[in-house]
Amino acid sequence: MESPLDQELFPSSAGGSPPGEPAAPPAAKSPLPPAAKPVAKPAGAVVESTPEPAVNKMRRRIVWSSLVVFLVTDFLMFLRFFLPRSITEPPSRFNVGLPGDYALGVDTKWQQQYRIWVDKTSDRIFVIYARCTHLGCTPDWKASENKFKCPCHGSGYDSEAINFEGPAPRPMDRAHVELDAEGQIVVDIAKLYKWPKGDRNEFNDPGAYIPL
Ligand code: FES
């Protein structure tokens, strides 16, 4: 057995032979591979990327899809700018039925479609163009008050669209009306009859009303 002094004087003899003695045969190789040691990677070495998680792929797909939808919508709106607007505008001349279809008073059923009201009195039927003569808003028919009221600045008109309150300078205009071969009322809002302040009243002109 070696003493500590021997180990200090002959360090290479650890597991080997002291000087002057024949060398010990090399140790037999183990059949098992040596344990793997961590190897430090040199700076600048290419690092292999790990496979991308599925959730990232999904996010990327959603972002790309949103972008494509946005661009396509933008492009369609751009094209729409060059299309003629007349496709969606109502015609200026149209049929609103027979005089007998209307009761006395104001009928608002065509307001949304043609911006008109059909007004029937005891001796005539005429069509009011639903545009305030102040700045062009569409007044509301207040049946309980028997008047039209403009929501913009408060102008009031009676049941025949004659202004009586607020800033409106004159009555609302009336559209051209006539009967066709079947006795139906044909309205033409391209031709309007007016009653300008201090000027001639056109409401009694032929075409401004249909006599009953
Ligand atoms: S637009 Fe009707 S009162 Fe001004």
Residues whose N, C-alpha, C, O or C-beta is under 5 A from the ligand:
A	BS01	FES	C132 H134 L135 G136 C137 C150 C152 H153 G154 S155
